[in-house]
Amino acid sequence: MVDAEKLAGTFKLLSVEARIRIVKVLKRRALCVTELTSQTGITHSATSQHLRVLRDARLVKFQKRGFHVYYHLDVQNMARIHKTISELFE
C-alpha cells in the first residue's frame, strides 16, 4: 500500500530543480561537493544545503575519504521510492 504522505514529501523534496540535477549527477558515481558544483553549476553553499536536505531524507549517503566527503545515492531507499511510485499506477 502506498504511503501517500511519505510519497508527497518525496515529491515535494524533489520538486526543487537543483536537487534533481544533483540526483542525476550522483546516479553516475559518487562525488565530493566541489565536483558536484562543477558538474551542476550550483554554488558550493547551495550544493551543500541541498545535499543536507537529500541526506536527511535518506536519498543520499556520504563517505569520508581523507579530507573529502563523497556523496552517493542511497540505492536501497531510491529503489523503495521507485517501487512506491510504480504501485501508484498498478
Secondary structure, 3 states (H helix, E strand, C coil): CCCHHHHHHHHHHCCCHHHHHHHHHHCCCCEEHHHHHHHHCCCHHHHHHHHHHHHHCCCEEEEEECCEEEEEECHHHHHHHHHHHHHHCC
